[in-house]
Amino acid sequence: MSASADRLDLGRIGAGLPFARSVPALEQALADGVAVVQAPPGTGKTTLVPPVVARSLAARGSGAGRVVVVQPRRVAARAAASRLAALTDSRVGELIGWTVRGERRLEPTALIEVVTPGILLRRLLADASLEGVGAVVLDEVHERGLETDLLVGLLTDLRTLREDLLLVAMSATVDAAAFARLIGPDGAPAPVVDCPSALHPLAVAWRPGAGPRTDARGVSRDFLAHVATVAAEAHRAAVAEDPSVDALVFVPGAWEVGQVATRLRALAGPDGTEVLELHGQVGPREQDRAVGGRRSGDPARIVVSTSLAESSLTVPGVRLVVDAGLAREPRRDAARGMSGLVTVTCSRASADQRAGRAARLGPGEVVRCYDESTYAGMPEHVTPAIATSDLTDGALLLACWGTPRGQGLGLPTVPPVVALRDAETTLRRLGAVDDEGVVTAEGRRLARIPVGARLARGLLDGSELVGPRRAAEVVAALADDLRSPTGDLTGLLRELRSGHPASDRWRRESRRLESLAVGAGAAAYDAMVEGLVVGMAHPEWVARRSGDTYLLAGGTRAALPQGSPLAHQEWLAIADVTRATGRTAAGTGAVIRLAAPLDQEGAELVAAHLLVDEVRAELVEGRVRARRVRALGAIELTSTPVAASGPAAHAAVREALRDRGLGVLTWSDAARTLRDRLALLHTHLGDPWPDVSDEALLDRLDEWLGPEIDALARGSAAGRIDLTEPLRRLLPWPAASRLDQLAPERLAVASGSHVRITYPPHDDPDARPTVRVKLQECFGWAATPTVADGWVPITFHLLSPAQRPLAITDDLASFWSGPYQQVRAEMRGRYPRHPWPEDPWTARATARTNRRR
């Protein structure tokens, strides 16, 4: 074993950690090359597993390689490396270092490197064999992040070629068996190393708020005030009993962290409680302060955090947890072509992990700001991001790996077909994949840039317009997920240049991206720089003002945040637009989170592939109206009326019929009757009588309505077209010659009159045809007539001389033998001029009165 590995003193590192008892089992499992570690948060797996793996590698001899530990978040990666370095009395980077986007603390002597998932994914694309890496430890796989799921598939695939590569997956929940099956060698599950929970007694209190937790704007401000009040009261009571108690408050996002922290500081008053914020956007110094624990003489602390502290980080000293029960999860809106983080109820597994943070050091308490029924209704586990996210970047990575659409790859969750299809559509527009989803040379070029595929396109193409430096500055801000409450990207960049908390990181990333924009030409534009770069990345989100909202080229409407300085802009290039409801979105269902000004010339430049100049026609009030339209996607730039003709007019008729149905045409009584007759024959006799339902007629438009569609396209009015003859085109020959025999329009009754038969509507063909006839015209008639070759009897509505119904029957013989006598008794006094014979069987059927007879 190397001298460096000897410095990884497992006894010292694992002192007091529950996972120390599981080290022998892990060392034994590593002999198989793969292992799954299942251990609750706070047991020390993140601290102890990497050095155990590093020592196992070192025992193999020289050249075994470095251990790469994957942490889902930058904060956790830095904290894990810093803690391990402190436990080994080494400086950060010497034995244990870290690499996150734009930052690296790593020396050649390092045995362990902590990285974020994106870092390792790009290394795999650059070097599929991971030269110099001897082991990979995937931490927090239970969080089901998209990039971590992809790493599970890619690293398992890599191990088929590199059996020497150690692979360890670590989970804080009980889904370890599923990962063991995935990463196990030769179809056998990987060994699972368990670690019992180190929980002390945990008291649970329920403190739901008076109103809902969320509203149209997101998390309710009233609910956040409730969370702050509950946290302040619970912490004050806990400190009164034990001054060493610190509190950890869980809310879903950075904005909510700020809101609750501000209120807590106001509620704390003069008691000296320190309120700290912990999320991905606070600076390294503030992060270190929050996760570093309370120093001697420090006041009691309340740390307000996102789910970052749920399992990735341990905040020392916590004996009280206050949980809002909410989380942020990615959601893709296929209809609007956008995705983003939405606030949802967290899973029960997350709620339990949060609560467990209070009982690691001793008896603790969790206060849940919701009720027991809400807890019972929570989903068991977090929703895998691969099932709900935009898969554009994931699909590019899979294509670069040689497994388009993930085919043949052992992923924890199969990517949804529709999301993959949409992702490939975007990648084809970027020139990154071909029609089969196979990566192109341009796709590999985009994948080498450490941002998403769209932003990589924005960097490369934007550099040609505004120069590499300015393009890199814009892309660096977007890639770091920085936001402005007003949605103004230009204003955000001004802040980054003058002293924003993220300025240092942004400058480093800008310089790095600028160096990657090789071969870019000189700047051609000095104005609207940000809009041009953003538009190159998201051409479908170029937008034009329409009233109080903006219409995007992709067809979606969205609104700016209230009070945004961009509200007067005619054109915008939108960098981030997410789903929203209520006032924040002006009823559009989408809110613009970040955008930059643009003008029409710039819009047409960056979205040139969306420009069209065409004749558009539509059927309006029975006539085809046509316009010559110049448009940028869904945004009409100019519109001029023109004469309707050609393919556009034909398409307009067909589209109107398919969208609005056959009701856009005028159905005469004759056409409607013919359709009803044909429907009855089709129902009762089947082929060759045609199906005349809406669906069937729309499927055969050209076959029966072709000449009439031509006439409408030439300008004829729909009201002038009689559909009787078109329907007859559907009649088969020679069966058509029997139409009047099988479904006659009129029926000869006993009096000699020919009475109209009313057939049931075409959409109710199982009903009976009917005739309305004066009762006296049917005297002596016993057999009920039928249609459809005897299959369907006709129902008679027998009428009084005033044409009012006296009886309804499809059995005339039974009527004459029974009910007729009661009808006769009631009617002969009312209508004495009409015959009401005692014996209807022998009476002569007539339409006349007694005198006329």
Secondary structure, DSSP 4 states (H G I P E B T S, - for coil): --HHHHT--HHHHTTT-GGGGGHHHHHHHGGGTEEEEE--TTSSHHHHHHHHHHHHHHTT-TT--EEEEE-SSHHHHHHHHHHHHHHTT--TTTSEEEEETTEEE--TT-SEEEE-HHHHHHHHHH-TT-TTEEEEEE--GGG--HHHHHHHHHHHHHTTT-TT-EEEEEESSS-HHHHHHHH-GGGSPPPEEE-------EEEEE---SS-SEETTEE-HHHHHHHHHHHHHHHHHHHHH-TT-EEEEE-SSHHHHHHHHHHHHHHHGGG--EEEEESTTS-HHHHHHHHS-PPTTPPPEEEEE-GGGTTT---TTEEEEEE--EEEEEEEETTTTEEEEEEEEPPHHHHHHHHHGGGSSSSEEEEESS-HHHHHTS-SSPPPGGGTS--HHHHHHHHHHT-GGGTT---SSPPPHHHHHHHHHHHHHTTSB-TTSPBPHHHHHHHTSSS-HHHHHHHHHHHHHH-HHHHHHHHHHHHTT---TT-BHHHHHHHHHHT-TTHHHHHHHHHHHHHHSTT-------SSHHHHHHHHH-GGGEEEEETTEEEETTS-EEBPPTT-GGGG-SEEEEEEEEE--GGGGTTSSEEEEEEEEE-HHHHHHHTGGGEEEEEEEEEETTEEEEEEEEEETTEEEEEEEE---HHHHHHHHHHHHHHH-GGGS---HHHHHHHHHHHHHHHHH-TTSPP-SHHHHHHTHHHHHHHHHHHHHTT--GGG--SHHHHHTT--TTGGGGHHHHS-SEEE-TTS-EEEEEPPPTT-TTSPPEEEEEGGGGTT--SPPEETTTTEEPEEEEE-TTS-EEEEES-HHHHHHTTHHHHHHHHTTT-TTS---S-TTTSPP-SS-TTT-
